[in-house]
Amino acid sequence: MITDTEIRIKGIKALTESLGDVEADRFISLIQRKLFDYTKWRQGMDEESSIEEISKRAMAVSNKNTRQ
């Protein structure tokens, strides 16, 4: 069994060989982004909103987060 450090080194090497330095860095940035915080998003929501309105708001926030 290899160490965590060895796995990281081999992983970075595989990424850079496959994607190149810039795209490998982009890939790492993408997978390290924070996940959607439902609790924070939900706090600002109107309790009287319909399920359709809530869904539209959730999709808008999700789309915004994936574009960044």
N, C-alpha and C positions, 0 to 999 in steps of 0.2 A: 504494500500500500504506500502511495506517495503522500507527501505532506500537503497541507493547504497551500503553502507558498509555491510548491512545484506545480500544483494544479493551476494556480493563478498565472504563473509564468507561461505554462504550456497553452493556456486559454488565450492569453494576450497574443502570443506568437501565432496561434491558429487564426485569430481574428485579423491580425495585421496582414498575414499572408493571404487570407481570403478576401478581405475588404480593402486593404490599404490602411495607412495610418489615420487619415482623416475620417473615413467612414467607420473604422473600428472605434475611434474616439466618440463619434456620434452614437454608435450602437451602445456603448457603455453609458453614455449620458441618458439615452432613452430608457434603459432598463433600471436606472437608479432614480428616476423621477418618483416623487411622492405619489402615493395612490390617492384617489378621489376621497375627500373627507366628507362623508355623508352627513355627519353630525353638524359640522360647521355650515354646510349648505342648507340643511333642514332648518336651522335656527332662524333664518331670515324668511321663511316661507309663511304665507298666509294660511291659517288653519281652514279657511272657507274655500280654498281653491279646489277645483275639480281634479279628478285623476288625470284628465287630459292636459290640464294646465301644468300640473306637477311634472308629468312626463316630458312635456315640451321644455320646461325649465331645466330638468335633469339632463336632457339631451344637449341643450345649449351649453351647459357647463362642461359636460363631457367632451363635446366637440372643441370647445375653447381650450381645454387642457391638452387634447391630443395634437392641436396645431402648434403649441408652444415649443 
